[in-house]
Amino acid sequence: MDLVVRLRGAVALTGRFPALSGADLTVQRGEVVSVVGANGAGKTTLLRLLAGLVPASSGEAVVLGIDLCQDPAAVRRRVGLLGHAPSLYDDLTAWENVRFALRSARVPAELGPAALERVGITGRLAATPVGGLSAGQRRRVALAVLVARSPELWLLDEPHAALDPAARSLVSELVEEAARGGAAVVFSSHEPAVALASSDRQAVMAGGRVLDLRPGGRRAPLAAVGEGGSHVA
């Protein structure tokens, strides 16, 4: 089994508070794992840990063979994180934002236009400053960066938030395409039923721990299942 994520008793601190207090999770290539839980359960911290943005203070935390306790920054170019607030510059156009992000990630900027077209940001919208786009359109621009970068691990924090049904379907399509291409996907959701249907496994979090790991509705590799048990356009 080709593991992308391996957490064993992983602890991550926010100040002196253990936002993750001994999390266990494995994710393999081609697998989609949803993470659900109440606010404060540790979902966002888990994603930020896997992105190399929050250090693991103890336990075992390995992503793509990189020990996050030793060198969390080393994983950043190989993962993509879409957070609650897309990291975009309001005064730059959609295309300029994508080009800047790709150059920063050392990815050919020539991949940007096709990625923008894939998420439905073309023509006038691509030439519009991001500050003039709707919340849903801004999220599409951020998704275009992920599509162009094609990271080995996709990390999505509430990816369906503030999206209309068409955009939600787009997110699901992109996640499925990434998984079919061999990437691992981990996303958080406040909609357990929706998350369960679109994932191979669902991790239920509370108190900074994964309390339950249940099979999802997407067809999962047998080895993976055996491991655990108002809109805007």
Secondary structure, DSSP 8 states (H G I E B T S, - for coil): --EEEEEEEEEEEETTEEEEEEEEEEEETT-EEEEE--TTSSHHHHHHHHTTSS---EEEEEETTEETTT-GGGGGGGEEEE-SS----TTSBHHHHHHHHHHHTT--GGGHHHHHHHTT--HHHHTSBGGGS-HHHHHHHHHHHHHHH--SEEEEESTTTT--HHHHHHHHHHHHHHHHTT-EEEEEES-HHHHHHT-SEEEEEETTEEEEEEE-SS---HHHHHH------
